[in-house]
Amino acid sequence: MGGSAIRKMSKHSLKLIAAFVVLGVACVSLWFLYVPGHWLTRVGFGTVTVDDRPAQADLYIGHPAQNQAEAIAFVHVPAVGDYFLDFEGEAYREASNHEFVRLNRGVWTFRSMNKGPFGALLPFRKVNELRFSSSKGHTIFVQF
């Protein structure tokens, strides 16, 4: 009788392990479907100027549709603000603190990064440069 209890326990444990594996695979699959619209990776290139003066800034790039042409950039300029830049739509929007979390290697947005009211950029002066005016009255240039 003792061996029967061990076999039953073993079958129960195997079913439990199988259930966790299936749950894990489902979670990983959902993660890869959900992440592209919410994760931006930190990049080490690009410059930012605020009112024609160089500014310390953190730059992040994300691809909500997993398409290089549909890139969204996130720019964090301390004491100035946080901004989303839409390359395809040539637009920008200010980001509020409650819609993202900055992490060591990237930014996680709680809603898809390409959602929200984007406004038009200012006219271009240079190639690969995005220029816009913040609500605080600053003119910000981001060049990649």
Secondary structure, 3 states (H helix, E strand, C coil): CHHHHHHHHHHHHHHHHHHHHHHHHHHHHHHHHHHHHCEEEEECCCEEEECCEEECCEEEEECCCCCHHHCEEEEEECCCEEEEEECCCCEEEECCHHHEEECCCEEEECCCCCCCCCEECCCCCCCCEEEEECCCCCEEEEEC
